[in-house]
Amino acid sequence: MNYEEFTRNLGKAGLTSKSFADLLKYNRNSITNLSKKDEVPKHLAIIAVLLGEMKDKGVEFEPLIEKMDLQALKARGKEIQKSLKD
């Protein structure tokens, strides 16, 4: 799936790329940077499609995802820079 189709599915779910990143505890830049790639990773594409379909069916997905208590991912670049300094 390309980024345009990805954002269309997010819009169907009532989300922007930034709100999607916040919901899943991703770095906002990691999601918006996908626009520079040919394809969105499959796992994110699947999530976007499912969220769009859930919204169409009247399923409130935000509380379900928030209940999972997801932890933010650490930025890989910062970890690499830190390890180089040590």
Backbone as JSON Lines, residues from 0, in Angstrom:
{"i":0,"aa":"M","n":[0.85,-1.17,0.0],"ca":[0.0,0.0,0.0],"c":[0.89,1.24,0.0]}
{"i":1,"aa":"N","n":[0.55,2.19,-0.84],"ca":[1.33,3.43,-0.86],"c":[0.81,4.39,0.22]}
{"i":2,"aa":"Y","n":[1.56,5.46,0.45],"ca":[1.24,6.39,1.53],"c":[-0.1,7.08,1.31]}
{"i":3,"aa":"E","n":[-0.43,7.4,0.07],"ca":[-1.7,8.05,-0.22],"c":[-2.88,7.16,0.19]}
{"i":4,"aa":"E","n":[-2.8,5.89,-0.15],"ca":[-3.85,4.94,0.23],"c":[-3.88,4.76,1.75]}
{"i":5,"aa":"F","n":[-2.72,4.73,2.35],"ca":[-2.6,4.63,3.81],"c":[-3.31,5.8,4.49]}
{"i":6,"aa":"T","n":[-3.03,7.01,4.05],"ca":[-3.67,8.18,4.67],"c":[-5.16,8.24,4.36]}
{"i":7,"aa":"R","n":[-5.57,7.69,3.22],"ca":[-7.01,7.62,2.91],"c":[-7.71,6.71,3.93]}
{"i":8,"aa":"N","n":[-7.08,5.58,4.23],"ca":[-7.65,4.67,5.23],"c":[-7.64,5.3,6.62]}
{"i":9,"aa":"L","n":[-6.59,6.03,6.94],"ca":[-6.57,6.73,8.23],"c":[-7.7,7.74,8.29]}
{"i":10,"aa":"G","n":[-7.91,8.48,7.2],"ca":[-8.99,9.46,7.16],"c":[-10.35,8.8,7.33]}
{"i":11,"aa":"K","n":[-10.52,7.64,6.74],"ca":[-11.75,6.86,6.88],"c":[-11.99,6.52,8.36]}
{"i":12,"aa":"A","n":[-10.9,6.3,9.09],"ca":[-10.96,5.99,10.52],"c":[-11.09,7.26,11.36]}
{"i":13,"aa":"G","n":[-11.02,8.43,10.71],"ca":[-11.1,9.69,11.44],"c":[-9.78,10.09,12.06]}
{"i":14,"aa":"L","n":[-8.68,9.6,11.49],"ca":[-7.35,9.87,12.03],"c":[-6.47,10.6,11.02]}
{"i":15,"aa":"T","n":[-5.54,11.35,11.54],"ca":[-4.45,11.9,10.73],"c":[-3.23,11.02,10.98]}
{"i":16,"aa":"S","n":[-2.19,11.22,10.22],"ca":[-0.98,10.43,10.46],"c":[-0.43,10.71,11.86]}
{"i":17,"aa":"K","n":[-0.56,11.95,12.32],"ca":[-0.08,12.31,13.66],"c":[-0.92,11.68,14.75]}
{"i":18,"aa":"S","n":[-2.25,11.68,14.59],"ca":[-3.09,11.07,15.62],"c":[-2.94,9.55,15.61]}
{"i":19,"aa":"F","n":[-2.7,8.96,14.43],"ca":[-2.42,7.53,14.33],"c":[-1.14,7.2,15.1]}
{"i":20,"aa":"A","n":[-0.1,8.0,14.9],"ca":[1.16,7.79,15.6],"c":[0.95,7.9,17.11]}
{"i":21,"aa":"D","n":[0.22,8.9,17.54],"ca":[-0.04,9.08,18.97],"c":[-0.82,7.9,19.54]}
{"i":22,"aa":"L","n":[-1.82,7.44,18.82],"ca":[-2.64,6.32,19.28],"c":[-1.82,5.06,19.49]}
{"i":23,"aa":"L","n":[-0.88,4.8,18.56],"ca":[-0.07,3.59,18.63],"c":[1.27,3.8,19.33]}
{"i":24,"aa":"K","n":[1.48,5.01,19.86],"ca":[2.72,5.36,20.57],"c":[3.95,5.27,19.67]}
{"i":25,"aa":"Y","n":[3.77,5.64,18.42],"ca":[4.88,5.73,17.47],"c":[5.4,7.16,17.47]}
{"i":26,"aa":"N","n":[6.63,7.33,17.06],"ca":[7.16,8.66,16.84],"c":[6.41,9.26,15.65]}
{"i":27,"aa":"R","n":[5.91,10.46,15.8],"ca":[5.14,11.1,14.72],"c":[5.94,11.18,13.43]}
{"i":28,"aa":"N","n":[7.22,11.5,13.55],"ca":[8.06,11.61,12.35],"c":[8.21,10.28,11.64]}
{"i":29,"aa":"S","n":[8.2,9.18,12.4],"ca":[8.33,7.86,11.78],"c":[7.17,7.59,10.84]}
{"i":30,"aa":"I","n":[5.98,8.05,11.21],"ca":[4.8,7.83,10.37],"c":[4.8,8.8,9.19]}
{"i":31,"aa":"T","n":[5.05,10.07,9.43],"ca":[5.03,11.02,8.32],"c":[6.17,10.77,7.33]}
{"i":32,"aa":"N","n":[7.29,10.23,7.8],"ca":[8.42,9.91,6.91],"c":[8.09,8.79,5.94]}
{"i":33,"aa":"L","n":[7.03,8.04,6.21],"ca":[6.63,6.97,5.3],"c":[6.23,7.51,3.93]}
{"i":34,"aa":"S","n":[5.88,8.8,3.87],"ca":[5.49,9.4,2.59],"c":[6.63,9.39,1.59]}
{"i":35,"aa":"K","n":[7.85,9.24,2.08],"ca":[9.02,9.24,1.21],"c":[9.35,7.85,0.66]}
{"i":36,"aa":"K","n":[8.64,6.84,1.15],"ca":[8.92,5.46,0.73],"c":[7.9,5.01,-0.3]}
{"i":37,"aa":"D","n":[8.25,3.97,-1.04],"ca":[7.34,3.44,-2.05],"c":[6.12,2.77,-1.43]}
{"i":38,"aa":"E","n":[6.34,2.09,-0.32],"ca":[5.25,1.36,0.34],"c":[5.29,1.56,1.84]}
{"i":39,"aa":"V","n":[4.11,1.52,2.43],"ca":[3.97,1.56,3.88],"c":[4.18,0.12,4.37]}
{"i":40,"aa":"P","n":[4.88,-0.07,5.5],"ca":[5.04,-1.42,6.03],"c":[3.68,-2.12,6.2]}
{"i":41,"aa":"K","n":[3.68,-3.42,5.91],"ca":[2.41,-4.17,5.92],"c":[1.67,-4.07,7.23]}
{"i":42,"aa":"H","n":[2.37,-4.14,8.34],"ca":[1.66,-4.13,9.61],"c":[0.92,-2.81,9.84]}
{"i":43,"aa":"L","n":[1.49,-1.7,9.41],"ca":[0.82,-0.41,9.56],"c":[-0.32,-0.28,8.56]}
{"i":44,"aa":"A","n":[-0.14,-0.8,7.36],"ca":[-1.21,-0.77,6.35],"c":[-2.42,-1.57,6.83]}
{"i":45,"aa":"I","n":[-2.16,-2.75,7.39],"ca":[-3.25,-3.59,7.89],"c":[-4.0,-2.89,9.02]}
{"i":46,"aa":"I","n":[-3.26,-2.29,9.94],"ca":[-3.9,-1.57,11.05],"c":[-4.77,-0.45,10.52]}
{"i":47,"aa":"A","n":[-4.27,0.32,9.55],"ca":[-5.03,1.44,8.99],"c":[-6.33,0.95,8.34]}
{"i":48,"aa":"V","n":[-6.25,-0.13,7.58],"ca":[-7.45,-0.68,6.93],"c":[-8.45,-1.14,7.97]}
{"i":49,"aa":"L","n":[-7.97,-1.87,8.97],"ca":[-8.88,-2.39,10.0],"c":[-9.53,-1.27,10.81]}
{"i":50,"aa":"L","n":[-8.76,-0.22,11.12],"ca":[-9.34,0.9,11.85],"c":[-10.41,1.6,11.02]}
{"i":51,"aa":"G","n":[-10.17,1.75,9.72],"ca":[-11.16,2.35,8.83],"c":[-12.44,1.53,8.78]}
{"i":52,"aa":"E","n":[-12.3,0.23,8.69],"ca":[-13.47,-0.66,8.66],"c":[-14.2,-0.65,9.99]}
{"i":53,"aa":"M","n":[-13.46,-0.61,11.09],"ca":[-14.09,-0.55,12.4],"c":[-14.92,0.72,12.54]}
{"i":54,"aa":"K","n":[-14.37,1.82,12.08],"ca":[-15.1,3.1,12.15],"c":[-16.38,3.02,11.32]}
{"i":55,"aa":"D","n":[-16.28,2.41,10.12],"ca":[-17.46,2.24,9.27],"c":[-18.56,1.44,9.96]}
{"i":56,"aa":"K","n":[-18.15,0.47,10.78],"ca":[-19.11,-0.42,11.45],"c":[-19.55,0.14,12.8]}
{"i":57,"aa":"G","n":[-19.06,1.33,13.15],"ca":[-19.46,1.96,14.41],"c":[-18.73,1.43,15.63]}
{"i":58,"aa":"V","n":[-17.6,0.78,15.42],"ca":[-16.81,0.26,16.54],"c":[-15.85,1.34,17.0]}
{"i":59,"aa":"E","n":[-15.92,1.69,18.28],"ca":[-15.01,2.68,18.84],"c":[-13.7,1.98,19.2]}
{"i":60,"aa":"F","n":[-12.68,2.19,18.38],"ca":[-11.41,1.48,18.56],"c":[-10.46,2.17,19.51]}
{"i":61,"aa":"E","n":[-10.58,3.48,19.69],"ca":[-9.64,4.21,20.54],"c":[-9.58,3.64,21.96]}
{"i":62,"aa":"P","n":[-10.73,3.43,22.63],"ca":[-10.65,2.88,24.0],"c":[-10.02,1.48,24.04]}
{"i":63,"aa":"L","n":[-10.24,0.69,23.0],"ca":[-9.66,-0.65,22.95],"c":[-8.14,-0.58,22.87]}
{"i":64,"aa":"I","n":[-7.64,0.32,22.05],"ca":[-6.19,0.45,21.89],"c":[-5.58,1.08,23.14]}
{"i":65,"aa":"E","n":[-6.25,2.09,23.7],"ca":[-5.74,2.73,24.91],"c":[-5.68,1.76,26.08]}
{"i":66,"aa":"K","n":[-6.62,0.81,26.14],"ca":[-6.66,-0.19,27.2],"c":[-5.42,-1.1,27.14]}
{"i":67,"aa":"M","n":[-4.8,-1.18,25.99],"ca":[-3.61,-2.03,25.82],"c":[-2.39,-1.46,26.53]}
{"i":68,"aa":"D","n":[-2.43,-0.19,26.91],"ca":[-1.33,0.48,27.59],"c":[-0.01,0.29,26.84]}
{"i":69,"aa":"L","n":[-0.01,0.64,25.57],"ca":[1.18,0.53,24.73],"c":[2.28,1.45,25.24]}
{"i":70,"aa":"Q","n":[3.5,1.03,25.1],"ca":[4.65,1.83,25.49],"c":[5.28,2.43,24.24]}
{"i":71,"aa":"A","n":[5.74,3.66,24.37],"ca":[6.39,4.32,23.24],"c":[7.67,3.59,22.87]}
{"i":72,"aa":"L","n":[7.92,3.51,21.57],"ca":[9.15,2.9,21.09],"c":[10.29,3.91,21.24]}
{"i":73,"aa":"K","n":[11.46,3.41,21.56],"ca":[12.62,4.29,21.65],"c":[13.11,4.61,20.24]}
{"i":74,"aa":"A","n":[13.54,5.84,20.06],"ca":[14.09,6.24,18.77],"c":[15.42,5.53,18.55]}
{"i":75,"aa":"R","n":[15.53,4.82,17.44],"ca":[16.73,4.04,17.18],"c":[17.96,4.91,16.98]}
{"i":76,"aa":"G","n":[17.82,6.01,16.29],"ca":[18.96,6.88,16.02],"c":[19.57,7.42,17.29]}
{"i":77,"aa":"K","n":[18.75,7.75,18.27],"ca":[19.25,8.28,19.54],"c":[20.02,7.21,20.31]}
{"i":78,"aa":"E","n":[19.53,5.98,20.28],"ca":[20.2,4.89,20.97],"c":[21.57,4.63,20.34]}
{"i":79,"aa":"I","n":[21.64,4.7,19.03],"ca":[22.91,4.47,18.34],"c":[23.89,5.58,18.7]}
{"i":80,"aa":"Q","n":[23.41,6.83,18.68],"ca":[24.28,7.94,19.02],"c":[24.78,7.84,20.45]}
{"i":81,"aa":"K","n":[23.9,7.43,21.36],"ca":[24.27,7.29,22.76],"c":[25.33,6.2,22.93]}
{"i":82,"aa":"S","n":[25.16,5.08,22.26],"ca":[26.12,3.97,22.39],"c":[27.48,4.36,21.8]}
{"i":83,"aa":"L","n":[27.49,5.2,20.8],"ca":[28.75,5.64,20.21],"c":[29.52,6.55,21.17]}
{"i":84,"aa":"K","n":[28.77,7.33,21.98],"ca":[29.41,8.23,22.94],"c":[29.99,7.48,24.13]}
{"i":85,"aa":"D","n":[29.38,6.35,24.48],"ca":[29.81,5.58,25.67],"c":[31.07,4.86,25.45]}
